[in-house]
Amino acid sequence: MPPTWQRVRPPQRRNTYGYADLTDQSPLLAFGHGLSYTSFDIAYIGEAEVRDGLLRTPVRVSDTGSVHGETVVQLYVRQEVAGAVQPVRRLVQFQRVALAACESADLVLEALLARLHCALPDGRRGLEHTQVAVMTGLISDNIRCVTSVPVPSTSSDTVLLMTEGSST
């Protein structure tokens, strides 16, 4: 090798879980993204409440465009304070709605509180007494309505057993 050439080591790469050639690691299209010839709006028409083991969220969806269309209303929740690590946003319910131009529809999205259960420190599945952020939108990266509701603690009799060699 000529003396003017230097042997250059390739740069060391860290283990990453994205594409190394992209500066923006967010998804190209958000969950719920779709093409439509119309536009929609969403708003709360009442207070979110927890009753009989259900989280109920009343919303109004409006087709604000000039043609009929369909959309999917998505209900997400997030535990504000938790003893265990929780997801930033958890999809717990969704509903498809077809609307004519300039039409509105009132929906009540209902989700079982059991969908919020996680492993408690004593090994049972349940939910700690906490505030839960209730988020509603049409696309996962465009949440338009956010409110908070208190949730009582619940637990089930199911005990999670972690044994050697088991996987989750």
Secondary structure as GFF3:
##gff-version 3
##sequence-region A 1 168
A	DSSP	beta_strand	40	44	.	.	.	ID=ss1
A	DSSP	beta_strand	49	51	.	.	.	ID=ss2
A	DSSP	beta_strand	54	63	.	.	.	ID=ss3
A	DSSP	beta_strand	69	79	.	.	.	ID=ss4
A	DSSP	beta_strand	90	99	.	.	.	ID=ss5
A	DSSP	beta_strand	104	112	.	.	.	ID=ss6
A	DSSP	three_ten_helix	113	116	.	.	.	ID=ss7
A	DSSP	beta_strand	118	119	.	.	.	ID=ss8
A	DSSP	beta_strand	124	127	.	.	.	ID=ss9
A	DSSP	beta_strand	130	139	.	.	.	ID=ss10
A	DSSP	beta_strand	142	151	.	.	.	ID=ss11
A	DSSP	beta_strand	154	159	.	.	.	ID=ss12
###
